C-alpha cells in the first residue's frame, strides 16, 4: 500500500493547499500523539485483534464449514459497526454477483446483510430465503440495539414456527461476554455464541468475530487478513511522522479541518471498495464528530464523510468537486492489479473517434480515468490524496481496515477528543425506546410529545 499526499500541499495545488511550514510546525505535536497512542494501547482493545484470535479463528472456520454444508443462506442481523464491516468484506473480496452464481461456483451459502428495519426490505428477504434453511448471525453487544432485537424476534418466530425446538441450530450470536439482554437469551436457549471483546466498539470491530465469522463463511483467508492488519500495525506504531501513514493522514486532515475543510470524500476506483467507503463513513463521523473536547470545552469538531465511486461519480459529483467550494478533501483509492483483464474489441463500424479504444483494456481505462480526475481536481486547486493498493486481496483489505482505524484514533488525539464514545447516537437510542413504549422511559416520552408539536402555518399540505 502507498499513500500519496502531494496534492494536499501548496507546491502542488497552490494557495488552498497546506503550507509545508505548517506541516513542520504542527509535526511537533506528533510526539504527544504518539505518547497518547502508546499510553492508551491497552484501552484500544481493537489494536490487539490481529494477534490474539488464533483459537477463535480455528473455531469459526470449523463452524463456517458446518454452515456451508448444512444451510443454503447466511444472514447477518446487525446495524452500524455490526454490519458495515461484513458488507465491506463481502463487496471487496467476493464476486460482484456472488448470490446469483450457482452454488457450485459460489462454493457455499448465499450471503446477506440486513442492517435496517424497513418492513418492505425485511419482508423481501423472506421472499428469497427459507428461514429454516438459513443460518443467522445476530450481532449486538448490549442486546439493547432495538433494530437488531426486532429483527431477531421476527426471525426466531419464523424459524420456530417451521422447525420447532431445533431453531437454536440456525442462530449464532455475537454479544457481550457477561452482561446484557442478548447474553441472557443465549444463556437460556444455548445459542452458539461469540464475544465482542471488552473495549472494542462497534465501528472498530470488523477484525473481531463481528466481521470474521462472515469472512470465514465466505471462505475469505482470515489469517491473511489479520496478517495484513498486523503488518499495518507495525507501520503505524512508528513515531516518525514521515514513516507513519496513520499519523500523516490524521495530521493533514486535522490541519485541513482547522482551515474549514470540513468534508472528506472517499472515492475508490474499484466497485469492490464501495462498501469500504460506507464503513469508513461511520468510523470517521462517529469517532470525530464531538461536541466537547477532553477538557470539557465546546468544540463541535468533526469532518463530514462523503462516499463516491469512481468512475460512476465522475458523472454526478466531480463538477462540484472541481468548481465548487474549497471545503473538501478528495481521497482517491486506486488498485494497481485487478483480478480480471478485459480487452476492448474494435468498434462495430469504422469510426475514428472510437477506434483508439480497440485493443486497449478496461483496466487501462479505469486507471486513466482516475488519473484524469485527480488531475482535474488538482488543476482546480482542491485538496486530494491517494491510497494505492497493489491488489484487492485479504491481506490488503485487512491492512486498509487497520490503517483507517489507526488514522482515526490518531486524529482523535490531535483533536483532543474521545474518539471512542458516541453520546449523540445514544440520545437517539433513548428517544426510540421512549417512542416504542419501553418501560422506564415515560419522562422522555412526554418530552418527545411536547417537542413534536408543530406550528401548522409552517406545515405545507401538498394536494
C-alpha positions in Angstrom: 0.0 0.0 0.0 1.2 3.5 -0.8 -0.2 6.9 0.5 0.4 9.9 -1.8 -0.3 13.2 -0.2 1.4 15.6 -2.7 -1.9 17.1 -3.6 -2.7 18.2 -0.1 0.2 20.7 -0.2 0.7 24.2 -1.6 3.5 23.3 -4.0 1.1 21.0 -5.9 -2.2 22.8 -5.7 -1.5 26.5 -4.9 -3.0 28.8 -2.3 -5.7 26.4 -1.0 -3.1 23.7 -0.1 -1.3 23.2 3.2 2.0 25.1 3.5 5.0 22.9 4.2 6.0 25.1 7.1 2.5 24.5 8.7 3.1 20.7 8.4 6.5 21.2 10.1 5.1 23.4 12.8 2.3 21.0 13.6 4.5 18.0 13.4 5.9 18.8 16.9 2.5 17.6 18.2 3.2 14.1 16.9 5.4 13.3 19.9 2.4 13.8 22.2 0.1 12.0 19.8 2.5 9.0 19.8 2.7 9.1 23.6 -1.0 9.1 23.9 -1.5 6.3 21.4 1.1 4.2 23.3 -0.4 5.0 26.7 -3.9 4.1 25.6 -3.0 1.0 23.6 -4.4 -1.3 26.3 -7.7 0.7 26.3 -7.8 0.4 22.5 -8.6 -3.3 22.6 -9.1 -3.4 18.8 -5.4 -2.9 18.4 -4.6 -6.4 19.6 -7.2 -8.2 17.4 -4.6 -9.0 14.7 -2.6 -11.0 17.2 -4.8 -12.8 19.8 -7.5 -14.7 17.9 -5.9 -17.9 16.6 -8.2 -20.2 18.7 -11.3 -18.2 17.8 -10.4 -18.3 14.1 -9.9 -22.1 14.2 -13.3 -22.4 15.9 -15.0 -20.0 13.4 -13.6 -21.8 10.4 -14.9 -25.1 11.7 -18.3 -23.6 12.3 -18.2 -21.9 8.8 -17.6 -25.3 7.2 -20.7 -26.7 9.0 -22.8 -23.7 8.0 -21.7 -24.2 4.3 -22.5 -27.9 4.4 -25.9 -27.6 6.2 -27.5 -24.3 5.1 -28.5 -22.5 1.9 -28.1 -18.9 3.2 -26.2 -16.9 5.8 -27.7 -13.7 7.1 -26.1 -11.0 9.3 -28.5 -9.2 11.5 -26.9 -6.0 12.8 -26.6 -2.3 12.3 -23.8 0.2 12.1 -20.5 -1.3 13.0 -22.2 -4.7 13.5 -23.0 -4.8 9.8 -20.8 -2.4 7.7 -17.6 -4.4 8.2 -19.2 -7.5 6.8 -20.6 -5.6 3.9 -17.2 -4.2 3.1 -15.6 -7.6 3.3 -18.2 -9.2 1.1 -18.1 -6.4 -1.5 -14.3 -6.3 -1.7 -13.4 -10.0 -1.7 -16.2 -11.9 -3.3 -17.7 -12.0 -6.8 -19.8 -8.9 -7.6 -22.8 -11.1 -8.3 -22.0 -13.7 -5.8 -25.5 -14.6 -4.7 -26.7 -15.0 -8.3 -24.0 -17.6 -9.1 -25.0 -21.3 -9.0 -23.8 -22.9 -5.7 -21.1 -24.9 -7.5 -19.4 -21.7 -8.4 -20.1 -19.9 -5.1 -18.8 -22.8 -3.1 -21.1 -22.1 -0.2 -24.1 -20.3 1.1 -25.7 -17.2 -0.2 -24.8 -14.1 1.9 -27.0 -11.2 3.1 -26.6 -8.4 5.5 -29.8 -6.9 6.9 -28.9 -3.6 8.5 -32.2 -1.7 8.5 -35.8 -2.2 9.8 -37.6 -1.1 6.6 -40.5 -3.6 6.8 -40.7 -4.0 3.0 -37.0 -4.8 2.8 -37.2 -7.3 5.7 -40.2 -9.0 4.2 -38.5 -9.1 0.8 -35.7 -11.1 2.3 -38.1 -13.9 3.2 -39.3 -14.0 -0.4 -35.8 -15.2 -1.4 -34.7 -17.3 1.5 -36.3 -20.1 3.6 -35.6 -19.1 7.3 -35.4 -22.8 8.2 -32.5 -23.3 5.7 -30.7 -20.2 6.8 -28.1 -19.5 9.5 -28.5 -16.1 11.1 -25.6 -14.3 12.8 -27.2 -11.9 15.3 -24.7 -9.1 16.4 -25.4 -6.8 19.3 -23.0 -6.2 22.2 -25.6 -4.9 24.6 -28.7 -6.6 23.3 -30.4 -3.2 23.5 -29.9 -2.4 19.9 -33.5 -2.0 19.1 -33.2 -2.7 15.4 -31.3 -5.9 15.8 -33.5 -7.2 18.6 -36.6 -6.5 16.5 -35.1 -8.4 13.5 -34.0 -11.3 15.8 -37.5 -11.6 17.3 -39.1 -11.8 13.9 -36.6 -14.4 12.7 -36.8 -16.5 15.8 -40.6 -16.6 15.5 -40.4 -17.7 11.8 -37.8 -20.4 12.4 -39.6 -21.8 15.5 -42.9 -22.0 13.6 -41.2 -24.1 10.9 -38.8 -26.4 12.7 -39.8 -26.3 16.3 -37.2 -26.9 19.0 -34.4 -27.2 16.5 -34.5 -23.5 15.8 -31.4 -22.8 18.0 -29.2 -24.6 15.4 -30.0 -21.7 13.0 -28.8 -18.9 15.2 -25.3 -17.7 16.1 -24.9 -14.7 18.4 -22.0 -12.3 18.9 -22.6 -10.2 22.1 -21.1 -9.2 25.4 -19.2 -11.7 27.5 -21.2 -11.3 30.7 -24.0 -8.8 30.6 -26.9 -7.6 28.5 -30.3 -8.8 27.3 -28.8 -10.9 24.5 -26.4 -12.7 26.8 -29.4 -13.7 29.0 -31.2 -15.0 25.9 -28.1 -17.0 24.9 -27.7 -18.5 28.3 -31.4 -19.6 28.3 -31.5 -21.0 24.8 -27.9 -22.3 24.3 -27.2 -20.5 21.1 -23.7 -20.7 19.7 -22.0 -17.5 21.0 -19.0 -15.4 20.2 -17.8 -12.5 22.2 -17.3 -8.8 21.3 -14.0 -8.2 23.2 -14.2 -5.7 26.0 -13.1 -2.3 24.8 -13.9 -2.9 21.2 -16.6 -0.5 19.9 -18.8 -1.5 17.0 -17.1 0.7 14.4 -13.7 -0.8 15.4 -15.0 -4.4 15.5 -14.6 -5.7 11.9 -11.5 -7.7 12.8 -13.3 -9.4 15.7 -15.9 -12.2 15.4 -18.3 -9.4 14.4 -16.7 -9.5 10.9 -14.5 -12.5 10.9 -17.4 -15.0 11.1 -18.7 -13.5 7.8 -15.2 -13.8 6.3 -14.9 -17.4 7.4 -18.3 -18.4 6.0 -17.4 -16.7 2.7 -14.1 -18.6 2.7 -12.0 -15.5 2.8 -8.5 -16.1 4.1 -9.0 -14.8 7.6 -5.4 -15.4 8.6 -4.1 -13.4 5.7 -6.5 -10.6 6.6 -5.2 -10.5 10.2 -1.6 -10.7 9.0 -2.2 -7.7 6.8 -3.6 -5.8 9.7 -0.6 -6.8 11.9 1.8 -5.5 9.2 0.0 -2.2 9.1 0.1 -2.0 12.9 3.9 -2.1 12.8 4.0 0.7 10.2 1.5 2.8 12.3 3.4 2.4 15.5 6.4 4.4 14.3 6.9 7.8 15.9 8.4 9.4 12.8 5.7 11.3 11.0 7.1 10.6 7.6 7.2 6.9 8.2 3.8 6.5 9.8 1.0 6.7 7.3 -1.7 7.0 10.0 -0.1 10.0 11.7 0.4 11.8 8.4 -3.2 11.1 7.3 -4.5 12.3 10.6 -2.3 15.4 10.8 -3.1 16.6 7.3 -6.9 16.1 7.9 -6.7 18.0 11.2 -4.8 20.9 9.6 -7.4 21.0 6.9 -10.2 21.0 9.4 -8.6 24.0 11.1 -8.8 25.7 7.7 -12.6 24.9 7.4 -12.1 22.0 5.0 -14.9 20.1 6.7 -15.8 17.4 4.1 -13.8 14.3 3.3 -14.8 12.4 0.2 -13.6 8.8 -0.2 -13.6 7.8 -3.8 -12.4 4.3 -4.6 -11.8 3.4 -8.2 -13.0 -0.2 -7.8 -16.6 -1.3 -7.3 -15.5 -3.8 -4.7 -14.3 -1.0 -2.4 -17.6 1.0 -2.5 -18.7 -0.5 0.8 -15.3 0.2 2.3 -16.1 3.9 1.9 -19.5 3.2 3.6 -17.8 1.5 6.5 -15.3 4.4 6.8 -18.0 7.0 6.8 -19.3 5.6 10.1 -15.8 5.3 11.5 -14.8 8.9 10.7 -18.1 10.6 11.5 -18.9 8.8 14.8 -15.4 9.0 16.1 -14.6 12.6 15.4 -18.0 14.3 15.5 -17.9 15.6 19.1 -19.5 18.5 21.0 -16.8 18.8 23.6 -13.1 18.0 23.9 -11.4 16.1 26.7 -11.1 19.3 28.8 -14.9 20.0 28.5 -14.5 22.8 26.1 -17.3 23.2 23.4 -15.6 22.5 20.1 -18.2 21.0 17.7 -15.4 19.2 15.9 -15.5 16.7 13.1 -15.4 16.3 9.3 -18.3 15.1 7.2 -17.5 11.9 5.3 -19.0 11.5 1.8 -19.0 8.4 -0.3 -18.3 8.4 -4.0 -17.3 5.8 -6.5 -15.0 6.1 -9.5 -15.8 6.3 -12.3 -19.5 6.4 -11.7 -19.5 9.6 -9.7 -17.3 11.5 -12.2 -20.6 11.9 -13.9 -22.5 13.1 -10.8 -20.2 14.8 -8.3 -16.9 15.9 -9.9 -18.4 19.1 -11.2 -18.9 20.2 -7.6 -15.5 19.0 -6.5 -13.6 20.8 -9.2 -15.6 24.1 -9.4 -17.4 24.2 -6.0 -16.2 25.4 -2.6 -12.7 24.7 -1.2 -14.2 22.7 1.7 -13.3 19.1 0.7 -10.5 16.6 0.6 -10.9 14.0 -2.1 -9.4 10.7 -1.1 -8.9 8.5 -4.2 -8.3 4.8 -3.7 -6.6 3.2 -6.7 -5.9 -0.5 -7.4 -2.8 -1.5 -9.5 -3.9 -5.1 -10.3 -7.5 -6.1 -10.8 -8.5 -9.8 -10.8 -9.6 -9.6 -14.4 -8.1 -8.1 -17.6 -10.8 -7.2 -20.1 -9.8 -6.1 -23.7 -12.0 -3.7 -25.7 -12.7 -5.0 -29.2 -12.8 -2.9 -32.3 -15.9 -0.7 -32.9 -18.8 -2.2 -34.9 -18.2 0.3 -37.7 -15.2 2.3 -38.9 -15.4 5.3 -36.6 -12.2 7.2 -35.9 -13.5 8.7 -32.7 -13.9 5.2 -31.1 -11.2 3.3 -32.9 -8.5 4.4 -30.5 -10.1 2.2 -27.8 -9.7 -1.0 -29.8 -7.2 -3.4 -28.3 -6.9 -1.5 -25.1 -8.3 -2.7 -21.7 -10.9 -1.6 -19.2 -8.0 -1.8 -16.7 -6.1 1.0 -18.5 -9.4 2.9 -18.9 -10.3 2.9 -15.2 -6.7 3.8 -14.3 -6.7 6.6 -16.9 -10.0 8.0 -15.6 -8.6 8.0 -12.0 -5.5 9.9 -13.1 -7.6 12.3 -15.2 -9.9 13.1 -12.3 -7.0 13.6 -9.9 -5.5 16.0 -12.5 -8.8 17.9 -12.9 -9.2 18.3 -9.1 -5.5 19.3 -8.7 -5.7 21.8 -11.5 -8.7 23.3 -9.8 -6.6 23.8 -6.6 -8.6 21.4 -4.5 -7.0 19.1 -1.9 -6.7 15.4 -2.6 -4.7 12.4 -1.6 -4.4 8.9 -2.9 -4.3 5.5 -1.3 -2.9 2.9 -3.7 -3.4 -0.8 -3.2 -1.4 -3.4 -5.1 -4.5 -5.5 -5.5 -7.7 -6.3 -3.6 -7.0 -9.4 -1.5 -7.5 -10.4 2.1 -4.1 -9.1 3.2 -4.5 -5.7 1.6 -8.1 -5.3 2.9 -7.0 -6.2 6.4 -4.3 -3.6 6.2 -6.6 -1.0 4.8 -9.1 -1.5 7.7 -6.4 -1.2 10.3 -4.8 1.8 8.7 -8.0 3.8 8.7 -8.7 2.8 12.3 -5.3 3.9 13.4 -5.6 7.2 11.5 -9.0 7.8 13.1 -7.6 7.2 16.6 -4.6 9.5 15.9 -6.9 12.2 14.7 -8.8 11.9 18.0 -5.5 12.5 19.8 -4.7 15.6 17.6 -8.2 17.0 18.2 -8.0 16.2 22.0 -11.4 14.4 21.9 -12.7 11.0 22.9 -12.8 9.1 19.6 -14.4 6.0 21.1 -17.7 7.2 22.5 -20.9 8.3 20.7 -23.2 10.3 23.0 -25.1 11.8 20.1 -26.1 8.3 19.0 -27.1 7.4 22.5 -29.6 10.3 22.7 -31.4 8.9 19.6 -31.5 5.4 21.0 -33.1 6.6 24.2 -35.7 8.6 22.3 -36.5 5.5 20.3 -37.0 3.4 23.5 -39.4 6.1 24.7 -41.4 6.3 21.4 -41.7 2.5 21.3 -43.1 2.4 24.9 -40.2 0.8 26.8 -40.8 0.7 30.5 -38.9 3.4 32.5 -38.8 6.0 29.6 -42.1 7.8 30.4 -40.4 11.1 31.1 -38.6 11.0 27.8 -41.8 10.1 26.0 -43.5 13.1 27.5 -40.6 15.3 26.5 -40.8 14.0 22.9 -44.5 14.5 22.8 -44.1 18.2 23.8 -41.2 18.6 21.3 -43.3 17.1 18.5 -45.8 19.9 18.5 -45.6 21.9 15.3 -46.8 25.3 14.1 -49.3 24.4 11.4 -48.5 27.6 9.4 -45.1 26.0 8.6 -46.5 22.7 7.5 -47.3 22.6 3.8 -50.1 20.3 2.7 -49.4 19.2 -0.9 -52.6 18.1 -2.7 
